[in-house]
Amino acid sequence: MTDAMSMTLALALALVGGWGASHIGMRLLLPALRESRMKAENYRNAEVFVGLGLVWVFWATALSVAAGVQRIAGIDGVIVPFGGQDPGAAMIAVAVVVGAFLFGLVDDVFGSSSAKGFKGHFRTLAQGRLTTGALKALGIGFVSLLAGLAIADMRDFVGVEYVGVAMLSTIVIALSANLLNLLDLRPGRALKGYTLMSCLGVFALAFPLGVGLAATLVSAVSTSIWLLGPAVAVARYDLGEEGMLGDAGANAAGALVGFLLAAGLSLPMLGVAALMLTAANALSEKVSYTRLIEGNAILSRVDSWGRK
């Protein structure tokens, strides 16, 4: 297969899988979500369904199929995102998303508000009671660790660098998942955060590939399509206050952009990202992000874009 055919196929798969599967899947599922008993009160005390995060199930299925086709057919070139010619990188992304989704779903279905924040959940754990929030944190942490080890192996690091990349990747993935969940307190806020972090991740991932300018640009565009497809598919329902991402959706989205950053950033920049995410998550234990955003004119305006 020529480079031109390979790049055309990459864009076609991104449009069909990243965009089409997410949109069609959610359109077909929407009537069932509206009739679902799984409802929650939003910040206006209005009842909305909690199920928009299911868009990641359609997304992960489509990406798995795309990566499987590339591996089975032995197609060379930048076909699937998140690692250039290695379809295994896409499968790591799928595993991260599915793992974060499932642990978030447990908290959506069985969680309570008796404990909040890392401090509250782990204080309760120290008292001998495991909350679903603590279970989610431990589960996503374990998924992030496995992904971090896979990333260090995929990037051919050895020795101290291998350990450093694995540990920093674990931190970035896990804390990105939690940060997006912290933002999911107003319609569209988590999706806006996800879009910003996706842009940073695409920039970090695209340029170290070393596959030529044309292939690099195609990889960046196709990865962007894959990433933004699910967000666009559910944005109207989230901003329209009809449904919520829930922990399942917000954690899955955050874990994905965390994986993207971990797979693309250099070791020093990965350390910077880990420090920034640690600070952002620690800040949430002290102050309310909602008050912080509403107290800043620019952030408040961006936060309200598209909302009722």
N, C-alpha and C positions, 0 to 999 in steps of 0.2 A: 504493500500500500504506500502510495506517495505521501510526502509530507502534507501537500495540499488536501488530499483526501482525508488524511488523519485529522487535520485541524477542522475540516468541515464536519466530520463525524463527531468530533468533540463538542462543537457548538450545537449540532442537532440533538445529541444525547442530553445536553444541558437543558435545552428548550423543552424536550419531551419529558425528561425525567425530573429535573429540578423545578421546572415551571408547570408543565402540563399535569404531571401526576399529583402534585400538591393541590392545584386548583380543581381538577376534576374530582379527586378524592373527597375534598372538603365539600364541594357542591352536592355530591351524592350523599354524603353523610349528614349534612346539615339538618334535614327533617328529623332524623333520629336524635340528634343532639338537642333540638328544640323540645322534643317530647321526653327527653331523659329526666330521670328523677335526681340526677346529680347536679344540683343547683347550689349557688352560693350568693350571698349578698355582697354587692360591690360597695364602693365608698359612698354612694348615694342611698344605700340601703335598698337598692332595687335588686330583684332576683334575676340572676343570669345563669346560663349553663356553663359548667366547667368541663371543657372538652376540646377547646381549640388546639391544645397541645398534640392531639391525635394527628395533626398534619405531619408531624415528624415520623409517624409510622409509614405514611405514604412515601415520604421523602427517603427514608432509610431503605425501603423496599426497592424504590427506583434506582438508587445509587448502587445497591447490592447487585441488581440485575446488570447495570452498566459495567460494573467492575468484573462481574462473572463473564460477561460476553467478551470483554477484552482479554481476560486470562485464558479462557477456553479457546478463543480464536487465535491467540498468540499475536495479537495486533500490536505493533510498535507505535510509539508516538504518544502525544499528550491527548489521551482520550478521556480519562476520568480525572477529576481534580484531586487536590490535596497530596501531590507528590509526583507530578510529571508522569513518567513512564511506568511507575510501579502501582498497579491496581491494588496491591496490598495496603497502601496508605489509605485508600478510600474505605477499605473494609475496617481499618482501625477507627476511622471517623464514624462509621456506622455503629460499631460496637460501643463507642463512647456515647453516642446519641441514644441508642436503645437502652443502655445501662442507666443513664441519667433519667431518661423518661420513666422507666419502670420504678425506680426508687422514688421519683417525684410523685408518681401515680399512687404509690402506697400512702404517701403523706396526704394526697388529695382525698383519698377514699376513707382512710382510717384516722387521719390526724385530728388533733384538738388544739385549742388555744391555751392549754394549761401551762405550757412553757414556750418561750419565744427566744430566738437568737441562739447562737452557739453557746453562750454562757448559760442560758436557761436550760437548754436541752442536756448539756453535759453535767450541769449541777444536779439535775434530776437523775441522770445515769449514775453519778457518784453515790446517790442515795439508794441505788439498787433498783431503779425503774427505768426501763428503756422506752423512750417516746418514739413515735414514728419519725419525728424530726431528727433525732439522734441517729436512728437507723438509716435515714436518708443520707445524712452527712457521712456516716461511716461507709455506707455502700458506694456513694459517689466517690468518696476518697479512695476506696479500693479499686474501682473502675479507672479512676484517674492514674493510680499507681501503675496498673497494668498497661495503660496507654503510654505513660511516661517511659516505661521500660522498652516498649515497642518503638517509640519515637527515637530513643537513644540508639537502639539497634539499627533502625532504618537509616539513621543519619551517620552510621559507621563510626561512632565515637567509641573510645576505649579508655580503660583506666579511670582516673579521677574525672575526666571530662564526661565519661559515660554516666558515672554516678551523679555528677552535677546536673547534666541535662535531664536525666530521669527524675531526679528529685524536684528540680525547678519546673519541669513539665507537669508533674503531679500537682504542684501547688497552683500553677496557672490554670489548669483545666478545672480543678475542684473549686477554686475561688471564683473563677469566671461563672461557673454554674450557679454558685450562691449569689453572686452580685446581680445577675439578671433576675433571679428570683426576688431579690430585695427591691428591684425596680418595678416589679409587677403589682404595684399598688394603685395605679391609675391607668385608665385605658390608653393603650399605645405606648406607654413609657418604656416597657421592656423591649418592645419591637424597635423603638428608636435607638435604645442602647445597643441592641443586637446589631442593627444596621451600621452604627458607627464602629463597633468593634470588628464587624465583618470587613469593612473597608480597610482597617488597619491590618487585619490578618491577611487579606489578599495582597496588600502591598508587601508585607513581610515575606509571604510565600512565593510570590511570582518571580522575583528577581534572582534568587540564588539557584534557580533550576539549571542554568547554563545550557539551554537548548536552543539558543538563537532568539533574535528579537521577535520574529513573527510567532514562533511557538510560545514564547513567553507571554505575549499579548493575548494570544488565543487562550492560554491557560488561565490568565487573569480574568478574562471576560467570561469564560465558561464556568470558572469557580464562582464568580460573582453571581451568575445566573442560578447556579445550584443553591447558593446560600440565600439569595433574596427571594427565591420562589416561594418557600413556605411562609415567609414573613408577609409578602404581598397577598398570598392566598387567604390569610386570616385577618389582615389589617382592618378591613371594612367591618368585620364583626366585633373585633376588639375595640376599635375606636367608636363604633356605633353602640357600645355598651350592651351588646346582645350576648356576648360570651366572654370567657376568660381563658388565658393560656393555662392557668393553674400551675402548680409546682411542676407537673410533668412537662409541660411545654416550656416554661421558663428555664428549668434546669437543663433540659435537652438543648435548647438554643444556646445557653451560656457555655455548656460543656463543649459544644461544637466550635464556637469561636475561640475558646481556650485551647482546644486541640490545634486549630489553625495557627494561632500565635506560637504555640510550642513547636509546631512542625516547621515554621519558617524563620523565627528569630534566631540571631546568633546567640552564642552562650552569654556574652555580657548583656545584651539587650533582653534576653530571657530572664536574667537576674533582675533587671530593672522592672520588667513587667510583673514579676513575682512580688517585688517590694511594693509596687503601686497597688496591686490587687489586695495584698495583705493589709495595707493602710486603708483602702476603701472599705474592706469588710470590717476592719476593726472600728472604723469611724461609725459604722451603722449601729454598733453596740452602745455608742455614746449619744448620737444625735439622730433625729428623724430626717431621712432623705427628703421626705415630702415637705417638711418645713424649710429645709435648706433650699430646695428647688423653688418653692413658692415665695421665698424671701429674696430671690434674685430675679430681676426683671427679664433678663435674657433667657435664663433657664426656664422661667415660668412661661414665657411666650412659646419657646420651642416645645415645651411639655404639653401645651394646649393645642398645638397644631393638629388639625384633623378631628379633634374631639367635638362632641356635641356642644 
